[in-house]
């Protein structure tokens, strides 16, 4: 009994460490998350599998409660609730699909869990997916890299896991040796507005003028980057207001905004300058609940942010296409 309790404690601690280290914000540490399938497969009971899955996901997404509180200037509790709800999906999938059967039952079930956490509905909350490490281990391999990473994760649940671990470690060392840290252009500068809950919700021209003054305070030739939602709702009037304000300023501004139509809105990045404005990027997979609200369509209503792609292309673009 004591030995089994010790085993469970060790597996849970290792799983928590994998989530904490792998998702610490340091890109080259992301492959540590690939140890989760091995730890999950070493569970001897469904309860152990639940504890291991929960420890990994909660540690990996530990910044969510504080992030929600900071973004919405709200109490800590809504973020904590979202943290627990998101983790419940990950834990439920891995608990249900866990099996104590030998042979190929375990790897096939883990493959099913991988797929389930990559496509709707569970894929919407499929944060901290270990397959994301493909972007570090196999940069630039595209779909081949994503497939190879998936195969490696599946093998990690079998008795051939030492071979998979050695292969992944080799790719990891090779990638780390060749890795080049992104270098921010000297002419780019980010601005922390510290506007709290009013960020993106104050739509008056007074707020736009305040943002313009912040941007114009930067040296000539600078590209100023403002936070997500900084511009609020984007309209032709706002566009002309910014263009006139930047006419005699040799600066560019990149900032988040919401482009609205009768069906909902797109969360976008806008580039503003004296030459005009243009959409640089449209968010592919908005945050579920607060932004993406698919249930509105079920009752004949409109609104919420549009999802312009499934999570699979988004996962693809965020992982295997990374380049050194």
Helices and strands as residue ranges (DSSP letters): H 2-22, G 27-35, H 36-41, H 46-60, H 64-72, H 76-96, H 105-116, G 122-125, G 130-133, H 134-137, H 142-155, H 161-178, E 188-190, G 196-198, H 205-216, E 223-225, E 233-234, H 236-245, E 252-261, E 264-273, E 276-282, H 295-298, H 311-318
